[in-house]
Amino acid sequence: MEIRAVARNIRISADRARLTINLIRGKSVIEARDILKNLNNKASKIIIKVLDSAVANAENNNGLKKENLYVLKCHVDESSVIKRVIIDSRGHTGRNDHQKSHITVVVAEKQA
């Protein structure tokens, strides 16, 4: 049984979030949370929230125990881009793009 949680349109680039989310793939939920707690970046704080949401979905909706869960799949997809104008020299305009992403975490129960 797979339980998932998704955070959509998060204001962080997908490349930065992928560096962090690759660290927790395949780990138990408790170990993954400990790894994320010790990182000092924006992505880890967001991924902790998504991981906690997936665990809460598993506990409340399916009656699973937190100790038996592990991170089955997790990935970061690119979302839309916020495009802003920045003033360049000689009257030209440039672009200042702000990346957004979708973060998905899927947890499952360990088969004993």
C-alpha positions in Angstrom: 0.0 0.0 0.0 1.4 3.4 -1.1 0.5 6.6 0.7 1.6 9.9 -0.8 1.7 13.6 -0.1 2.3 16.4 -2.6 3.3 20.0 -2.1 2.6 22.0 -5.2 4.0 25.3 -6.5 6.7 25.6 -3.8 9.0 28.6 -4.4 12.3 26.7 -4.8 14.1 25.5 -7.8 13.8 21.8 -8.6 17.6 21.3 -8.9 18.2 22.5 -5.3 15.4 20.4 -3.9 16.6 17.3 -5.8 20.0 17.5 -4.0 18.2 17.2 -0.7 15.5 14.7 -1.6 18.0 12.2 -3.0 19.4 11.7 0.5 16.2 10.2 1.9 15.0 7.8 -0.8 14.7 4.3 0.5 15.3 5.2 4.2 12.9 4.6 7.0 10.7 7.5 7.9 12.4 8.1 11.3 15.9 8.0 9.7 14.8 10.3 6.8 13.4 12.8 9.3 16.6 12.8 11.3 18.7 13.4 8.1 16.5 16.3 7.1 16.5 17.8 10.6 20.3 18.1 10.5 20.5 19.8 7.1 20.5 23.6 7.1 18.7 24.5 3.8 15.3 25.7 2.6 14.5 22.4 0.8 14.9 20.3 3.9 12.4 22.3 5.9 9.8 22.0 3.0 10.5 18.2 2.6 10.1 17.6 6.3 6.5 19.0 6.1 5.7 16.9 3.1 7.1 13.8 4.8 5.2 14.5 7.9 2.0 14.9 5.9 2.6 11.5 4.2 3.1 9.9 7.5 0.0 11.5 9.0 -2.0 10.3 5.9 -0.7 6.7 6.5 -1.5 6.8 10.3 -5.0 8.5 10.1 -6.4 7.2 6.8 -4.9 3.7 6.8 -4.1 2.9 10.4 -0.4 2.2 9.8 2.4 2.6 12.4 5.1 5.2 11.9 7.8 2.7 12.9 7.0 0.4 10.0 7.0 3.1 7.3 9.8 3.9 4.8 10.2 6.3 1.9 9.3 4.3 -1.2 9.5 7.0 -3.8 10.2 10.7 -3.7 10.8 13.1 -6.5 10.7 16.8 -7.4 9.1 18.1 -10.6 9.4 21.5 -12.2 6.4 23.8 -12.0 5.6 27.1 -13.7 8.1 29.9 -13.7 7.4 33.4 -12.2 8.8 35.8 -14.8 9.9 39.3 -13.6 11.4 42.1 -15.5 14.8 43.6 -14.5 16.1 46.8 -15.9 19.4 46.6 -17.9 21.7 49.2 -19.2 20.9 51.4 -22.3 17.1 51.1 -21.8 17.0 47.4 -22.3 15.0 45.0 -20.1 16.1 41.5 -19.0 14.3 38.7 -17.3 14.6 37.5 -13.7 12.9 34.1 -13.5 11.8 32.5 -10.2 11.6 28.8 -10.3 8.8 26.8 -8.6 8.5 23.0 -8.1 6.2 20.2 -7.0 7.5 17.9 -4.3 6.1 14.3 -3.9 6.8 11.8 -1.2 5.4 8.3 -1.2 5.7 6.1 1.9 4.9 2.4 2.2 4.9 -0.2 5.0 7.8 -2.6 5.3 7.1 -6.2 4.5 8.2 -8.3 7.4 
